[in-house]
């Protein structure tokens, strides 16, 4: 595969820029995922649906909410790493 040896043809500066660009993209998507999950957690219907708070959207079980966010975050990272 030509793609697996592509990086060997880059100069040190080009390789550095490529690594930084891919890292920037990864960090962007991580922040995007966290932002989406934050929006979901703020939704009163979600809070009521999963049973972590009151019908007005007030979260009363913050530990459970944190556990759900952690599990979703881990599954996102796992699925991203598998690609």
Residue frames as a rotation matrix with the C-alpha (Angstrom) as fourth column:
UNK 1
0.572 0.820 0.000 0.00
0.820 -0.572 0.000 0.00
0.000 0.000 -1.000 0.00
UNK 2
-0.195 -0.653 0.732 1.39
0.633 -0.654 -0.415 3.33
0.750 0.383 0.540 -1.04
UNK 3
0.495 0.477 0.726 -0.53
-0.169 -0.767 0.619 5.21
0.852 -0.429 -0.299 1.64
UNK 4
0.953 -0.102 -0.284 1.20
0.301 0.347 0.888 3.39
0.008 -0.932 0.361 4.51
UNK 5
0.058 -0.995 -0.076 4.62
0.953 0.032 0.300 4.55
-0.296 -0.090 0.951 3.33
UNK 6
0.516 0.224 0.827 3.54
0.598 -0.785 -0.161 8.06
0.613 0.578 -0.539 2.26
UNK 7
0.997 -0.070 -0.017 4.83
-0.034 -0.665 0.746 9.64
-0.064 -0.744 -0.665 5.46
UNK 8
0.384 -0.916 0.117 8.34
0.633 0.354 0.688 8.37
-0.672 -0.190 0.716 4.75
UNK 9
-0.059 -0.369 0.928 8.57
0.959 -0.279 -0.050 10.71
0.277 0.887 0.370 1.75
UNK 10
0.839 0.425 0.340 7.77
0.317 -0.889 0.329 13.82
0.442 -0.168 -0.881 3.78
UNK 11
-0.260 -0.889 0.376 10.43
0.076 -0.407 -0.910 16.17
0.963 -0.209 0.173 5.02
UNK 12
-0.673 -0.024 -0.740 10.62
0.722 0.199 -0.663 16.64
0.163 -0.980 -0.116 8.82
UNK 13
-0.908 0.353 -0.226 8.75
-0.265 -0.901 -0.343 19.95
-0.325 -0.251 0.912 8.53
UNK 14
-0.419 0.783 -0.460 6.02
-0.684 0.061 0.727 18.47
0.597 0.620 0.510 6.33
UNK 15
-0.360 0.243 -0.901 5.67
0.420 0.904 0.076 15.49
0.833 -0.351 -0.428 8.69
UNK 16
-0.879 -0.003 -0.476 5.38
0.446 -0.359 -0.820 17.83
-0.169 -0.933 0.318 11.65
UNK 17
-0.740 0.635 -0.221 2.65
-0.664 -0.741 0.093 19.84
-0.105 0.216 0.971 9.91
UNK 18
-0.310 0.628 -0.714 0.77
-0.364 0.615 0.700 16.66
0.878 0.477 0.038 8.92
UNK 19
-0.554 0.064 -0.830 0.86
0.673 0.621 -0.402 15.32
0.489 -0.782 -0.387 12.50
UNK 20
-0.912 0.201 -0.358 -0.35
0.108 -0.724 -0.681 18.66
-0.396 -0.660 0.639 13.87
UNK 21
-0.614 0.718 -0.328 -3.16
-0.740 -0.379 0.555 18.84
0.274 0.584 0.764 11.30
UNK 22
-0.244 0.523 -0.816 -4.44
0.059 0.848 0.526 15.37
0.968 0.080 -0.238 12.12
UNK 23
-0.703 -0.051 -0.710 -4.18
0.699 0.134 -0.702 16.11
0.130 -0.990 -0.058 15.84
UNK 24
-0.909 0.377 -0.175 -6.15
-0.334 -0.913 -0.235 19.32
-0.248 -0.156 0.956 15.36
UNK 25
-0.371 0.795 -0.480 -8.89
-0.594 0.194 0.781 17.45
0.714 0.575 0.400 13.52
UNK 26
-0.339 0.202 -0.919 -9.06
0.506 0.862 0.003 14.81
0.793 -0.464 -0.395 16.26
UNK 27
-0.856 -0.010 -0.517 -9.29
0.473 -0.418 -0.776 17.44
-0.208 -0.908 0.363 18.99
UNK 28
-0.778 0.613 -0.138 -11.97
-0.620 -0.714 0.326 19.30
0.101 0.339 0.935 17.03
UNK 29
-0.184 0.749 -0.637 -14.14
-0.289 0.578 0.763 16.19
0.940 0.324 0.110 16.76
UNK 30
-0.537 -0.035 -0.843 -13.62
0.723 0.494 -0.482 15.33
0.433 -0.869 -0.240 20.42
UNK 31
-0.936 0.183 -0.299 -14.83
0.025 -0.816 -0.578 18.80
-0.350 -0.549 0.759 21.37
UNK 32
-0.562 0.766 -0.313 -17.75
-0.691 -0.227 0.686 18.48
0.454 0.601 0.657 18.96
UNK 33
-0.275 0.437 -0.856 -18.79
0.280 0.889 0.364 15.17
0.920 -0.139 -0.367 20.54
UNK 34
-0.704 -0.037 -0.710 -18.61
0.710 -0.056 -0.702 16.69
-0.014 -0.998 0.065 24.01
UNK 35
-0.908 0.378 -0.181 -20.65
-0.374 -0.926 -0.062 19.69
-0.190 0.012 0.982 22.87
UNK 36
-0.361 0.798 -0.482 -23.34
-0.436 0.312 0.844 17.46
0.824 0.515 0.236 21.43
UNK 37
-0.297 0.221 -0.929 -23.50
0.667 0.744 -0.036 15.42
0.684 -0.630 -0.368 24.63
UNK 38
-0.908 -0.052 -0.415 -23.69
0.352 -0.633 -0.690 18.63
-0.226 -0.772 0.593 26.65
UNK 39
-0.712 0.686 -0.148 -26.66
-0.671 -0.603 0.432 19.75
0.207 0.406 0.890 24.57
UNK 40
-0.194 0.628 -0.753 -28.36
0.004 0.769 0.640 16.42
0.981 0.121 -0.151 25.04
UNK 41
-0.546 -0.088 -0.833 -27.82
0.774 0.326 -0.542 16.55
0.319 -0.941 -0.110 28.80
UNK 42
-0.957 0.183 -0.226 -29.47
-0.069 -0.898 -0.435 19.98
-0.282 -0.401 0.872 28.91
UNK 43
-0.594 0.774 -0.218 -32.63
-0.382 -0.033 0.923 18.70
0.708 0.632 0.316 27.23
UNK 44
-0.383 0.512 0.769 -35.52
-0.896 -0.002 -0.444 18.32
-0.226 -0.859 0.460 29.70
UNK 45
0.651 0.670 -0.357 -36.98
-0.742 0.661 -0.110 15.42
0.162 0.337 0.928 27.72
UNK 46
0.081 -0.725 -0.684 -33.68
-0.188 0.663 -0.725 13.51
0.979 0.188 -0.082 27.88
UNK 47
-0.754 -0.379 0.536 -33.37
-0.548 -0.086 -0.832 14.12
0.361 -0.922 -0.143 31.62
UNK 48
0.002 0.854 0.521 -36.89
-0.931 0.192 -0.311 12.81
-0.366 -0.484 0.795 32.17
UNK 49
0.616 0.274 -0.739 -36.54
-0.662 0.687 -0.298 9.94
0.426 0.673 0.605 29.66
UNK 50
-0.078 -0.745 -0.663 -33.43
-0.041 0.666 -0.744 8.44
0.996 -0.030 -0.082 31.28
UNK 51
0.722 0.545 -0.427 -34.74
0.366 0.223 0.904 9.10
0.587 -0.808 -0.039 34.79
UNK 52
-0.263 -0.888 -0.377 -31.95
0.882 -0.063 -0.466 11.32
0.390 -0.455 0.800 36.10
UNK 53
-0.986 -0.125 -0.111 -34.04
0.160 -0.896 -0.414 14.32
-0.048 -0.426 0.903 37.10
UNK 54
-0.332 0.894 -0.300 -37.26
0.206 -0.242 -0.948 16.25
-0.920 -0.377 -0.104 37.19
UNK 55
0.257 0.538 0.803 -39.66
0.893 0.185 -0.410 16.90
-0.369 0.822 -0.433 34.28
UNK 56
0.944 0.094 -0.316 -38.46
0.010 -0.966 -0.257 20.52
-0.330 0.239 -0.913 34.07
UNK 57
0.707 -0.707 -0.021 -34.96
0.090 0.120 -0.989 19.30
0.701 0.697 0.149 33.15
UNK 58
0.370 -0.570 0.733 -33.32
-0.906 -0.395 0.151 19.70
0.204 -0.720 -0.663 36.54
UNK 59
0.101 -0.442 -0.891 -30.78
-0.109 0.886 -0.452 16.92
0.989 0.143 0.041 37.04
UNK 60
0.647 0.170 0.744 -31.01
-0.742 -0.086 0.665 15.35
0.177 -0.982 0.070 40.51
UNK 61
0.810 -0.407 0.422 -28.78
0.194 0.866 0.461 12.30
-0.553 -0.292 0.781 39.93
UNK 62
0.667 -0.584 -0.463 -25.53
-0.732 -0.630 -0.261 13.92
-0.139 0.513 -0.847 38.83
UNK 63
-0.280 -0.795 0.539 -23.46
-0.593 0.584 0.554 10.78
-0.755 -0.165 -0.635 39.42
UNK 64
0.136 0.428 0.894 -25.69
0.473 0.764 -0.438 8.80
-0.870 0.483 -0.098 37.07
UNK 65
0.960 0.198 -0.198 -25.51
-0.045 -0.589 -0.807 11.60
-0.276 0.783 -0.557 34.52
UNK 66
0.257 -0.950 -0.177 -21.71
-0.903 -0.301 0.308 11.56
-0.345 0.081 -0.935 34.73
UNK 67
-0.302 -0.316 0.900 -21.67
-0.130 0.948 0.289 7.80
-0.944 -0.030 -0.327 34.27
UNK 68
0.607 0.593 0.529 -23.80
0.481 0.255 -0.839 8.03
-0.633 0.763 -0.130 31.14
UNK 69
0.864 -0.337 -0.375 -21.55
-0.488 -0.746 -0.453 10.74
-0.127 0.574 -0.809 29.68
UNK 70
-0.083 -0.957 0.280 -18.46
-0.787 0.235 0.570 8.64
-0.611 -0.173 -0.772 30.45
UNK 71
-0.093 0.114 0.989 -19.87
0.270 0.959 -0.085 5.53
-0.958 0.260 -0.120 28.80
UNK 72
0.879 0.434 0.198 -20.93
0.321 -0.230 -0.919 7.46
-0.353 0.871 -0.341 25.71
UNK 73
0.632 -0.710 -0.309 -17.53
-0.746 -0.666 0.002 9.17
-0.208 0.230 -0.951 25.57
UNK 74
-0.267 -0.741 0.616 -15.70
-0.479 0.657 0.583 5.86
-0.836 -0.139 -0.530 25.81
UNK 75
0.216 0.406 0.888 -17.85
0.529 0.716 -0.456 4.29
-0.820 0.568 -0.060 23.11
UNK 76
0.975 0.079 -0.209 -17.23
-0.109 -0.651 -0.752 7.26
-0.196 0.755 -0.625 20.80
UNK 77
0.215 -0.972 -0.095 -13.48
-0.910 -0.235 0.342 6.97
-0.354 0.013 -0.935 21.34
UNK 78
-0.238 -0.271 0.933 -13.57
-0.099 0.962 0.255 3.20
-0.966 -0.032 -0.255 20.86
UNK 79
0.581 0.549 0.601 -15.51
0.541 0.291 -0.789 3.49
-0.608 0.783 -0.128 17.61
UNK 80
0.881 -0.321 -0.347 -13.23
-0.455 -0.777 -0.436 6.27
-0.129 0.542 -0.830 16.38
UNK 81
-0.047 -0.968 0.248 -10.10
-0.808 0.183 0.561 4.25
-0.588 -0.174 -0.790 17.14
UNK 82
0.044 0.123 0.991 -11.49
0.175 0.976 -0.129 1.18
-0.984 0.179 0.021 15.35
UNK 83
0.921 0.389 0.007 -11.64
0.088 -0.190 -0.978 2.99
-0.379 0.901 -0.209 12.00
